[in-house]
């Protein structure tokens, strides 16, 4: 961990790292949609104090919309497609959780843990194909 971070910032950083480990799974399914990546970038900007609450909220809403959109593809095809689609959804949700961790220091550990769990499942599903 970089020195000088608060515990809240450390939790957000942990969530960002989890999201970044699987964002390629979202991009492979939705190459034109950068909303989850932008959410993680905004969370990283928040860590260093260069993102306002308003910009974080807008990026959060956008990434959440991307996750909802990706979730709509789950279950619409073959098993291998379903695994790929679920991995894409989970990757987007990781980004939502990373940015969500910025909003409340008391809930940041929960968001960080959930981002790690989502990234683990996304990568496991992504490695099947």
Kinemage of the C-alpha trace (Angstrom):
@kinemage 1
@onewidth
@group {chain A} dominant
@subgroup {mainchain}
@vectorlist {calphas} color= white
{ca unk a 1} P 0.000 0.000 0.000
{ca unk a 2} L 1.242 3.509 -0.706
{ca unk a 3} L 2.216 5.387 2.426
{ca unk a 4} L 0.021 8.133 3.794
{ca unk a 5} L -3.362 6.659 2.857
{ca unk a 6} L -6.228 6.575 5.318
{ca unk a 7} L -7.877 3.243 6.047
{ca unk a 8} L -10.826 4.351 3.910
{ca unk a 9} L -8.532 5.082 0.981
{ca unk a 10} L -6.833 1.710 1.417
{ca unk a 11} L -10.188 -0.075 1.185
{ca unk a 12} L -11.029 1.843 -1.985
{ca unk a 13} L -7.626 1.001 -3.460
{ca unk a 14} L -8.162 -2.683 -2.666
{ca unk a 15} L -11.532 -2.580 -4.427
{ca unk a 16} L -9.960 -0.856 -7.448
{ca unk a 17} L -7.314 -3.548 -7.717
{ca unk a 18} L -9.979 -6.259 -7.618
{ca unk a 19} L -11.961 -4.527 -10.361
{ca unk a 20} L -8.905 -3.937 -12.535
{ca unk a 21} L -8.044 -7.632 -12.379
{ca unk a 22} L -11.170 -8.517 -14.354
{ca unk a 23} L -12.233 -5.445 -16.346
{ca unk a 24} L -10.878 -7.007 -19.551
{ca unk a 25} L -13.725 -9.538 -19.275
{ca unk a 26} L -16.243 -6.727 -19.549
{ca unk a 27} L -14.356 -5.051 -22.399
{ca unk a 28} L -14.166 -8.302 -24.372
{ca unk a 29} L -17.964 -8.497 -24.353
{ca unk a 30} L -18.631 -4.762 -24.660
{ca unk a 31} L -15.590 -3.217 -26.366
{ca unk a 32} L -17.255 0.155 -26.950
{ca unk a 33} L -18.344 0.613 -23.324
{ca unk a 34} L -15.755 2.232 -21.070
{ca unk a 35} L -18.085 3.091 -18.169
{ca unk a 36} L -16.712 0.488 -15.706
{ca unk a 37} L -13.101 1.476 -16.484
{ca unk a 38} L -13.975 5.130 -16.026
{ca unk a 39} L -15.561 4.334 -12.666
{ca unk a 40} L -12.368 2.676 -11.440
{ca unk a 41} L -10.310 5.586 -12.750
{ca unk a 42} L -12.618 7.955 -10.857
{ca unk a 43} L -12.210 5.905 -7.665
{ca unk a 44} L -8.438 6.155 -8.056
{ca unk a 45} L -8.786 9.915 -8.537
{ca unk a 46} L -10.867 10.035 -5.349
{ca unk a 47} L -8.051 8.307 -3.455
{ca unk a 48} L -5.666 11.147 -4.303
{ca unk a 49} L -8.277 13.837 -3.678
{ca unk a 50} L -8.886 14.914 -7.265
{ca unk a 51} L -12.492 13.768 -7.741
{ca unk a 52} L -15.571 15.496 -6.376
{ca unk a 53} L -18.511 13.676 -4.867
{ca unk a 54} L -20.641 14.794 -7.822
{ca unk a 55} L -18.284 13.350 -10.442
{ca unk a 56} L -17.960 10.146 -8.437
{ca unk a 57} L -21.752 9.863 -8.253
{ca unk a 58} L -22.106 10.386 -12.014
{ca unk a 59} L -19.439 7.758 -12.754
{ca unk a 60} L -21.062 5.389 -10.244
{ca unk a 61} L -24.459 5.777 -11.915
{ca unk a 62} L -22.935 5.197 -15.355
{ca unk a 63} L -21.043 2.076 -14.272
{ca unk a 64} L -24.142 0.757 -12.538
{ca unk a 65} L -26.107 1.243 -15.768
{ca unk a 66} L -23.389 -0.714 -17.618
{ca unk a 67} L -23.638 -3.552 -15.088
{ca unk a 68} L -27.435 -3.635 -15.399
{ca unk a 69} L -27.110 -3.697 -19.184
{ca unk a 70} L -24.570 -6.549 -19.045
{ca unk a 71} L -26.761 -8.510 -16.628
{ca unk a 72} L -29.513 -8.490 -19.251
{ca unk a 73} L -27.440 -10.801 -21.469
{ca unk a 74} L -27.104 -13.584 -18.874
{ca unk a 75} L -29.082 -16.693 -19.710
{ca unk a 76} L -29.804 -15.827 -23.305
{ca unk a 77} L -27.635 -18.429 -25.006
{ca unk a 78} L -25.346 -21.404 -24.685
{ca unk a 79} L -23.626 -22.236 -21.390
{ca unk a 80} L -20.274 -20.851 -22.572
{ca unk a 81} L -22.020 -17.617 -23.563
{ca unk a 82} L -23.728 -17.482 -20.186
{ca unk a 83} L -20.377 -17.832 -18.386
{ca unk a 84} L -18.881 -15.064 -20.536
{ca unk a 85} L -21.902 -12.818 -19.985
{ca unk a 86} L -21.908 -13.417 -16.228
{ca unk a 87} L -18.165 -12.654 -16.084
{ca unk a 88} L -18.773 -9.374 -17.935
{ca unk a 89} L -21.564 -8.447 -15.527
{ca unk a 90} L -19.445 -9.282 -12.476
{ca unk a 91} L -16.539 -7.243 -13.821
{ca unk a 92} L -18.784 -4.210 -14.255
{ca unk a 93} L -20.219 -4.736 -10.783
{ca unk a 94} L -16.675 -4.766 -9.382
{ca unk a 95} L -16.178 -1.284 -10.793
{ca unk a 96} L -19.457 -0.159 -9.222
{ca unk a 97} L -18.332 -1.536 -5.876
{ca unk a 98} L -14.918 0.142 -6.127
{ca unk a 99} L -16.492 3.527 -6.653
{ca unk a 100} L -19.226 2.789 -4.137
{ca unk a 101} L -16.537 2.311 -1.503
{ca unk a 102} L -15.677 6.007 -1.794
{ca unk a 103} L -19.060 7.161 -0.495
{ca unk a 104} L -19.087 5.711 3.015
{ca unk a 105} L -16.018 4.865 5.099
{ca unk a 106} L -18.051 2.512 7.280
{ca unk a 107} L -19.194 0.456 4.292
{ca unk a 108} L -15.921 0.617 2.340
{ca unk a 109} L -14.601 -2.684 3.789
{ca unk a 110} L -17.792 -4.445 2.686
{ca unk a 111} L -17.621 -2.960 -0.818
{ca unk a 112} L -13.971 -3.931 -1.075
{ca unk a 113} L -14.626 -7.517 -0.017
{ca unk a 114} L -17.559 -7.812 -2.415
{ca unk a 115} L -15.416 -6.431 -5.253
{ca unk a 116} L -12.798 -9.077 -4.483
{ca unk a 117} L -15.420 -11.833 -4.486
{ca unk a 118} L -16.931 -10.607 -7.756
{ca unk a 119} L -13.510 -10.362 -9.398
{ca unk a 120} L -12.608 -13.874 -8.257
{ca unk a 121} L -15.827 -15.312 -9.712
{ca unk a 122} L -15.498 -13.263 -12.920
{ca unk a 123} L -11.946 -14.480 -13.502
{ca unk a 124} L -12.954 -18.082 -12.782
{ca unk a 125} L -15.764 -17.849 -15.322
{ca unk a 126} L -13.544 -16.026 -17.804
{ca unk a 127} L -10.909 -18.743 -17.615
{ca unk a 128} L -13.437 -21.441 -18.580
{ca unk a 129} L -13.762 -20.222 -22.146
